[in-house]
């Protein structure tokens, strides 16, 4: 369940970062208007890769060990996001990052303790 939530959240948020014009993104998330566009778009790619990586390998049972690596990447991403937003004084967004951090940590721990067998 945690993997599906992370997949949906990361893919949707990543797609928004990739597809929306920067002025519209900045209206939702002010930091997106204050960073170079390439950084915002790259973060969209990272979000999508993390969401896909945490879900599909285990679901399809093709190289399911990649799920653990993706979960580790998602944990690192959320820690960086928390530090970034705290540095900018944007603590109102911290609960979202904390939820994704908790879910990714759960997947990381769970898939290390009970790995999915490959096909």
N, C-alpha and C positions, 0 to 999 in steps of 0.2 A: 504494500500500500504506500509506504513512504517513497519508494522508487517511482511509483506512478505520479505522486504529487510533485516530486522534484522534476520529473520529466515534463509534466504539463506546465508547471510554473516557469521553469528555465526556458523551455522552448517558446512559450508565449512572450515572456519578457525579452528574450533574445530577438525574436522576430520583430517586436516593436522597435527595439534599438536599431535593427537593420533596415526596416522599411519606412519608418515615419520620418518626415522632414525634421531637421534639427529644431526649428522654431516651435513645432508642435511638441516635440519631446521636451524642450526646455520649459514649456508651459506645465507639463506634468512633473518633470524632474529637473529642477533648475541647474543642477551640475552638468547636465548634458549640453547645455548652451555655453558652458564655461570651459569646456575641454575641446581639443581639436576633434573634428568630425571623425577622423580615422580611429581615434581612441574609442569613441562611442560605438562605432561600427564593429571594431575588433572585439569589444566587450560583448556585443550581440552574438558574434560567432562563438566566443568562448562559452557564453550561456547555453547556446544551442548544443554545442559539442558536449558540455557537461550533462545536460539533460538527456541527450541521446545515449551518451556513454554510460550513464548510471542505470539506464533502463533496458535498452535493446540487447546488449550482450547476454545478460542473464535471462531475459525473456526468450530469446531465440536459441539460447544455449550454444552460441558460437563465441568462443573465447570469453567465457563468462568472468574470467579473472580481470578483464578490463573494467568490470563494474567497480571493483575495489579501487582501481587507479582513478576512475572517474569520480568516485565518492571522495577520495583524498583531494582531488582537484577542486571539487565543489566546497569542501571544508575550507581549503586554503582561500578560495575565492570569497567566501562569506566572511572569513576573518579579515581579509583585505578590505572588503566593503564596509565592515563595521569600523575599522580603523579610519578609513577614508571619510565616512560620514561623521564620525565623532570629531575628527580633526576639523571638519567644516561646520561643526555645530548643528548637524542635521540629525539629532537623536530621535526625532519623530519617526524616522524610517528604520530605526534599529530593530523593532519587533519583527519586521519581515525578515531581515537578515538573520536574526536569532532563530526564527522558526526554521528557515532553510538550513542554518548551521546545525541545529538539533537533528533535523531529518537526515541530512547528509552524514552526520556523525553516527547516527543509528544504522544507516545502510553500511557505512564503512565497518563498524563493529560487527554487525550481523553477517555480512558477506565474508568477513574474515573468519568468523566463528563457524558459520555454516555455508560454505561455498556451494554454488550451483555447479553440478557436474556437467561437463561438456557433452555434446552429442556423441 
